[in-house]
Amino acid sequence: MSTKNIHIIIAQLNLTVGDIKGNTRKIIESIKKANDHYSADIIQFPELTISSYPPEDLLLRPAFYDYVKQALNEIVMATKDIHVLLGYPSLHNDKIYNACSLICNGKIIQTYYKQNLPNYGVFDEKRYFTEGTELSLFEINGIKAAISICEDVWIPEFTGAVARTGAKILFNMNASPYHKHKLSQRENIISKRASNSDMYIVYTNLVGGQDELVFDGNSMIVNNHGEVIFHAPQFEDNLYSVNLDLSFTTNHKFTSGDNSQLVEEESIYNALVLGVKDYINKNNFKGAIIGLSGGIDSALTLSVAVDALGAENVEVLIMPSRYTADMSNEDACEQAKMLGVEYEIISIEQPFEAVLNVLENRFKDLQVDTTEENIQARCRGVLLMAVSNKSGKLVLTTGNKSEMAVGYATLYGDMAGGYAPLKDVWKTTVYKLARWRNTKSPSIPMRVIERPPTAELRHDQLDQDSLPDYHVLDPILEQYIELDSHPEKIISQGYDADTVYKVISLVDRNEYKRRQAAPGVRITERAFGRDRRYPITSGYIEKD
C-alpha cells in the first residue's frame, strides 16, 4: 500500500484588493470546508491572499499592515488539523515582503519571502517589495516539500536549487493575470520546470477582475514528468480537491468539471464578462448604462454587460441625431428587445442645435469640420453621465483598441464613462467575438455585424473614409504597439509605406487621449495603460 499520499485543496478564489475583512472571512470559510468536508492534508491559497493582488500603493500605508496582522492572527487561530499555505504582504524590520506562511494548529510554522520579483509589463513589485533570500522547506505526510510564489517558478535557477534539497513537491501560489496567450505559456514553463527538477508543482492562481486586470484561475498540478494531471476551470471561483499518490510512476488525470481548453474567442469573451462583472459589483454600482448606436462596438458591449450583470441591471439609451440612419435605430431597438434590456430613445437634436446656436457667432464664417461631429458625441456623453448620476449605474464606454490607438474617439464624448470593456480588443476581434457570441444564443442582430462600420456624425460617413480597412489597420497596429516593430519591418511585409507611417503618426499623436481614457479589461500582452507607457510630449520620430 502506498504511503506517499497527500490530499490537496486548491483554493482558486475571487478576492478583492484591500477588502481585508471580506477576504479573511472567505479564507476562514475555505479552511473550514477543506477540513470538515474534504478532510484534506493541506490547502493552498493564491499569492497575497489577505490583501489580494495587486495592492499597489496600499502597501505604502503603515496602518495597512496593522489590519493584515489582525487578519493573519484570526486566520491562524482558526486553523486546526490542516496545513495552510497563505500569502500576504509582510512588514518586517522596516522592509516589505511578498510572504507566504505555512500554518497549522494555531501556529505559524514558517514563513517564506518571494525571491524573484517581476518588474515588467503590469508588474511593479520592486517598487514595493524586498527580495527574499532563503528557501522554505517542510514535510507533510513524510513528503519533502517547498514553498514558492509566482515568478519564482519561472526561474530555472530557483527550481534547480529547490530540487537539489530533495524536495518532491513545489507549492507555487500565484496572482497571474490573464491575456489570450497566457495559459499555453504557463503550461509550457511549469511543465519544463517540473520535468527538469523531478518535482511535482502545485500551481494555485487567483481568479477575478481587478481594475484592468483579470485573473483567470486555471490552477493546475503538473507531475515530475511535466504532465498536467489536474486543471481547474478557467474563470471559476471554487475549491478543488486532488488526492495525489507520489508512489506511482505515472498518474491518472484528475478532473473537475469541464477542463477543456476554451477556444480563443470564448476565453476572451469570458474575460470581458468577468472584468465587467467584478468592476461594477466590487465598486458597488447599481448596474450599467450604455449608449447603443446600432453599431458593432456598442452591440458587443451590451452583450457582455448583460451576460455579466443580467438584463435587469443594464439600461440602454438610444440617442439618434440628424445623421443617424433608420436601420441604426431599428437594430439598436431590436437588440435591446432581443436581450430584454430596458431602453429609451432620446434624440440629441435639441442639445446639438442649442450648442450650435450658442457658438454661432464664434464659428461665423468657419468651415464645418470635425468640431461639429465631436459636439454630437459630447451631447451623448452629457446625457449618459446625467442618467448615470441619477441612477447610480456606471456608463460603459464602447470604444475598441483600434480606435483608441489612432485617436478615432472623442474626449468627453464617446470616451465619457467609467469602464471600457473593449479597450484592449482590436476591431477585427470585435467582429470575431460578436459572431462567436451569436453561436451560443441570439445576442446581436446580423445586420449590425455585416454592415460597414460608421460613426454617423455626418452624411454617408464610413470609418474607412478616415482610416484604412481594419484588416489592414489592425495588423499594422498590432506590430507597432504590441511587438514594437520598426516601421520598415512592417512595410517589408507588404504594407503600403504611406499607410504605415500615417498610422504610426496617429498612434504617437493620440497618447494624450488614451491617458484620459477609462480603465478597461486587459486581454493582450501590451494593453494601453499598465503595459504601454509612452510620453505624451515627445519629439521622437521613427522614420528612415
Rosetta blueprint (number, residue, H / E / L):
1 M L
2 S L
3 T L
4 K L
5 N E
6 I E
7 H E
8 I E
9 I E
10 I E
11 A E
12 Q E
13 L L
14 N E
15 L L
16 T L
17 V L
18 G L
19 D L
20 I H
21 K H
22 G H
23 N H
24 T H
25 R H
26 K H
27 I H
28 I H
29 E H
30 S H
31 I H
32 K H
33 K H
34 A H
35 N H
36 D H
37 H L
38 Y L
39 S L
40 A L
41 D L
42 I E
43 I E
44 Q E
45 F L
46 P L
47 E L
48 L L
49 T L
50 I L
51 S L
52 S L
53 Y L
54 P L
55 P L
56 E H
57 D H
58 L H
59 L H
60 L H
61 R L
62 P H
63 A H
64 F H
65 Y H
66 D H
67 Y H
68 V H
69 K H
70 Q H
71 A H
72 L H
73 N H
74 E H
75 I H
76 V H
77 M H
78 A L
79 T L
80 K L
81 D L
82 I L
83 H E
84 V E
85 L E
86 L E
87 G E
88 Y E
89 P E
90 S E
91 L E
92 H E
93 N L
94 D L
95 K E
96 I E
97 Y E
98 N E
99 A E
100 C E
101 S E
102 L E
103 I E
104 C E
105 N L
106 G L
107 K E
108 I E
109 I E
110 Q E
111 T E
112 Y E
113 Y E
114 K L
115 Q L
116 N L
117 L L
118 P L
119 N L
120 Y L
121 G L
122 V L
123 F L
124 D L
125 E H
126 K H
127 R H
128 Y H
129 F L
130 T L
131 E L
132 G L
133 T L
134 E L
135 L L
136 S L
137 L E
138 F E
139 E E
140 I E
141 N L
142 G L
143 I E
144 K E
145 A E
146 A E
147 I E
148 S E
149 I E
150 C H
151 E H
152 D H
153 V H
154 W H
155 I L
156 P H
157 E H
158 F H
159 T H
160 G H
161 A H
162 V H
163 A H
164 R L
165 T L
166 G L
167 A L
168 K L
169 I E
170 L E
171 F E
172 N E
173 M E
174 N E
175 A L
176 S L
177 P E
178 Y L
179 H L
180 K L
181 H L
182 K H
183 L H
184 S H
185 Q H
186 R H
187 E H
188 N H
189 I H
190 I H
191 S H
192 K H
193 R H
194 A H
195 S H
196 N H
197 S H
198 D L
199 M L
200 Y E
201 I E
202 V E
203 Y E
204 T E
205 N E
206 L L
207 V E
208 G E
209 G E
210 Q E
211 D L
212 E L
213 L E
214 V E
215 F E
216 D E
217 G E
218 N L
219 S L
220 M E
221 I E
222 V E
223 N L
224 N L
225 H L
226 G L
227 E L
228 V E
229 I E
230 F E
231 H E
232 A L
233 P L
234 Q E
235 F L
236 E L
237 D L
238 N E
239 L E
240 Y E
241 S E
242 V E
243 N E
244 L E
245 D E
246 L L
247 S L
248 F L
249 T L
250 T L
251 N L
252 H L
253 K L
254 F L
255 T L
256 S L
257 G L
258 D L
259 N L
260 S L
261 Q L
262 L L
263 V L
264 E H
265 E H
266 E H
267 S H
268 I H
269 Y H
270 N H
271 A H
272 L H
273 V H
274 L H
275 G H
276 V H
277 K H
278 D H
279 Y H
280 I H
281 N H
282 K H
283 N L
284 N L
285 F L
286 K L
287 G L
288 A E
289 I E
290 I E
291 G E
292 L L
293 S L
294 G L
295 G L
296 I H
297 D H
298 S H
299 A H
300 L H
301 T H
302 L H
303 S H
304 V H
305 A H
306 V H
307 D H
308 A H
309 L H
310 G L
311 A H
312 E H
313 N H
314 V E
315 E E
316 V E
317 L E
318 I E
319 M L
320 P L
321 S L
322 R L
323 Y L
324 T L
325 A L
326 D H
327 M H
328 S H
329 N H
330 E H
331 D H
332 A H
333 C H
334 E H
335 Q H
336 A H
337 K H
338 M H
339 L H
340 G L
341 V L
342 E E
343 Y E
344 E E
345 I E
346 I L
347 S L
348 I L
349 E H
350 Q H
351 P H
352 F H
353 E H
354 A H
355 V H
356 L H
357 N H
358 V H
359 L L
360 E L
361 N L
362 R L
363 F L
364 K L
365 D L
366 L L
367 Q L
368 V L
369 D L
370 T H
371 T H
372 E H
373 E H
374 N H
375 I H
376 Q H
377 A H
378 R H
379 C H
380 R H
381 G H
382 V H
383 L H
384 L H
385 M H
386 A H
387 V H
388 S H
389 N H
390 K H
391 S H
392 G L
393 K L
394 L E
395 V E
396 L E
397 T L
398 T L
399 G L
400 N L
401 K H
402 S H
403 E H
404 M H
405 A H
406 V H
407 G L
408 Y L
409 A L
410 T L
411 L L
412 Y L
413 G L
414 D L
415 M L
416 A L
417 G L
418 G L
419 Y E
420 A L
421 P L
422 L L
423 K L
424 D L
425 V L
426 W L
427 K H
428 T H
429 T H
430 V H
431 Y H
432 K H
433 L H
434 A H
435 R H
436 W H
437 R H
438 N H
439 T H
440 K H
441 S L
442 P L
443 S L
444 I L
445 P L
446 M H
447 R H
448 V H
449 I H
450 E H
451 R L
452 P L
453 P L
454 T L
455 A L
456 E L
457 L L
458 R L
459 H L
460 D L
461 Q L
462 L L
463 D H
464 Q H
465 D H
466 S L
467 L L
468 P L
469 D L
470 Y H
471 H H
472 V H
473 L H
474 D H
475 P H
476 I H
477 L H
478 E H
479 Q H
480 Y H
481 I H
482 E H
483 L L
484 D L
485 S L
486 H L
487 P H
488 E H
489 K H
490 I H
491 I H
492 S L
493 Q L
494 G L
495 Y L
496 D L
497 A H
498 D H
499 T H
500 V H
501 Y H
502 K H
503 V H
504 I H
505 S H
506 L H
507 V H
508 D H
509 R H
510 N L
511 E H
512 Y H
513 K H
514 R H
515 R L
516 Q L
517 A L
518 A L
519 P L
520 G L
521 V L
522 R L
523 I L
524 T L
525 E L
526 R L
527 A L
528 F E
529 G L
530 R L
531 D L
532 R E
533 R L
534 Y L
535 P L
536 I L
537 T L
538 S L
539 G L
540 Y L
541 I L
542 E L
543 K L
544 D L
